[in-house]
Amino acid sequence: MGTKTVLVNPPLWNAYAPHLAVPLLLGDLRARGYDATGYDLSIECIDWMLSAPALEALEQKAAARPAVDLEDEWARQRALLAAPAAIRGIREAKERLKSLDTLHDPAAFRSARRTLRDALWLISGAFPACTFDLVSNTSAYSAESTVQVLAAGSDPDGNPYRWAFDRMLDRGLFLDPSLAVVGVSMSADTQLIAGVTFLGMLREMRPDVHVVLGGNYATRLVDRWQQRHPLFDYVDTVVTGEGEGALAAVIDGLDAGDHPGTNFREKIPGAVWDDNGILLRTPRRSVDISAATKPAYDALPLDKYLAPGPVLPVFASRSCPWDCAFCSIPFASNSFRQRSAAAVAKEVRQLSADHGSAYFMFVDEIMSLRTLRNVGEALVTTSADVYWYGETRFAGGLDDELAGLLHASGCRRMNFGLESASQRVLDLMRKGTRIEDACENITAMLRAGVPIHLFVIHGFPGETREEAERTVAFAEAVRRLSVHQYGVVHTTWGGSPFVLDVHSPVGTRPEAFGVHIEPPAPLDDLSLSRNYRTDAGLSQQDSLQVAEDAAGSADDTTVWFRAAGDPTAREIEEFTFLRACVGAPQPETRPVRLFD
């Protein structure tokens, strides 16, 4: 094809491993003969901000700016105290975090983490009311308000991303005269402010380029709009649902041009566009994933992600066949489908050879027992010397034989949605799992030597405090059992308060769950979650308190740097997985203090 396409992943996404969306779409376009490349703006921005020159500029910015209140002044002064160590040590710290050897050296690992903490404090303190970390971040602007998101895009003093993009954005990539299409993947709300900031800058640079927006979060966001939204000042076409094939149809339509009385978007599955103030839509379509192409990771800077490996995302199935009351996954990802296990194993083997990495994460919403068995057998059969992890659910049939197969195939971590240790609450959630199966699955996996992670939801509507506390006790007991009886030291658990998603069954039918939804604030038009009241059990505020208490009681319940000022030494899943792969010990869990 004569025209060029650039696919962009905006901040903030995972700093420790690439996102699958851009490489997957890029592989699809290239297989069809299109000239396309990828730009992981998320890791490029993070890598640049975590560099000595950027940190030096941020130190000057923090020293010069006025504070908005006492709390902000504290953050600014902390940034200035942390600056010298951060600037001096950031390069070595990043290299250490990317080295498997560091996992065996607790002192070096702790030093690198401390330097990274100092750098994040410095970034945070350079902007008013900002908490910048590698999981999510906040600024003076709310991502729930169109007015504030648009205002952030032109404010380099209040928006860290506008400040960074002004200095590090690869403008040459977008000023290329052959460039005709830019696709932006927005998978989470953490990408909204940065993504819209980029889109505004792109429109100024290249008003002639056709901009396509897609991704899980974009799908859920745009679905609720009935009339034109200001985002369409920056976006020409939104592709909802799955992008393979649809993005190629956009390019084909632009090449062919409109015919009288038609619009090329009418042939694009899942398209949404503005037609004189009215949003027009076409039906979404499930992609045939049996024809999925190998993700094109060659277009990404794999040496910049802040974990050894790299840990490469792959998938064996798409969507989820269950309908849990708290979850919106089925809404945005169409019907459940599975790939050929032989094709998956072949792809893993090829990616390992191409990129020199033995480490993979399956990003399936759920790996069914059938998927686990077939993929495990295929990996064992091909003698692929790889390690991997994924997510499944408790079910009858995950026994010692299957757990042993998973370990033999390289599985070194398995995430489970426990959610609650109360069968009554699980039934309220429509989870479709049994505590008896959970106990049997857990012991089978631990006997096989596979570390597990338990996801917990605190305060689902109707849950009592006693039931919530029993779940915390159960998760802690599993962690101790794993370490002391089975010698599996990398088992973890993590809890979060129940969040009412407007696309979930609770959000669409609240009365069936004894829930009363409160309307959002007038300007919070982008919020996809809602405050609520319950007829019974824990209140919303109670669930927040239970989650906070639980996080303080366990060693492994939260990820690193959930807040830049978080003093706890907790670890992200990529590192816990890699430690299990190489037999490295868990890190120290004593606090990382301000003046360490």
GIMO-V865077 format. One record per helix or strand of 3 or more residues. SS is the DSSP state (~ for helix, > for strand). FROM is the first residue (numbers start at 1). TO is the last residue. If there is no record, write none. Layout:
{{SS;FROM;TO} {SS;FROM;TO}}
//
This chain:
{{>;4;9} {~;20;31} {>;35;39} {~;41;49} {~;52;64} {~;70;97} {~;100;104} {~;106;125} {~;146;152} {~;160;168} {~;171;175} {>;179;185} {~;189;205} {>;210;214} {~;216;223} {~;230;233} {>;237;239} {~;246;256} {~;264;267} {>;271;275} {>;278;281} {~;289;291} {~;297;299} {>;311;314} {~;329;333} {~;341;355} {>;359;362} {~;369;381} {>;387;392} {~;400;408} {>;411;419} {~;423;428} {~;435;447} {>;452;458} {~;465;484} {>;492;497} {~;505;508} {~;510;513} {>;515;517} {>;532;534} {~;540;553} {~;573;582}}
//
